[in-house]
């Protein structure tokens, strides 16, 4: 268990290093960078799981897309996983090799790139709107009582396609009362409403005893999604009303603007 915790800390530290790098280098001249170290970057419009046409026009200012890189130092692929390697590797009409990073960036009018999330960590709502999970997670993790905040997409029960954003929270405090738990959820929801557009918010808020991790110290998204989906299946939610739902362990409490939560 100690090994898993140490790996978990390392992954979190690496994530922080990545964020610091992005902030420190947000004003880089990408063309100059590419010519000096032999690395080039382009943005491609997301295609919802289909293979990309690497020769199609790239995206420019005020657009978010998938980052592709070309460099002699780029990875050769996954060890003994040819199929997965093929999925991320592209060769353009000039014979140049490109790697799909799976990262979503947005470029502003000055050419600065801003990280918006992982392609596989974007939740597609039933109406087709894309929700970046990192924005909700950032708000959840900023709460002093939260140990870890992870967003998963739970399949819509009303529509055949699309998912709803579900914020799963583990806390760093024990023996909290019912009212204290609800207060934490209220505070996080308030921040989400303040900082995010309506379609970018979580529909479900779940307090879980512990976020599940794999043996590599990474979040076990599959297990967490299955857990959240099973809990949400107990709710009487027709997905028509503009209301959010709280789940604390097994008790289920509905929260809407027209009702006041009571114990």
Secondary structure by P-SEA (a helix, b strand, c coil): caaaaaaaaaaaaaaaaaaaaaaaacccaaaaaaaaacbbbbbbccccccccccccccccccbbbbbbbbcccccccccccaaaaaaacccccccbbbbcccbbbbbcccbbbbbcccccccccccccccccaaaaaaaaaacccccbbbbbbccccccccbbbbbbbbbbccccccaaaaaaaaaaaaaaaaacccccccccbbbbccbbbbccccccaaaaaaaaaaaaaaaccccccccbbbbbcccbbbbbcccccccc
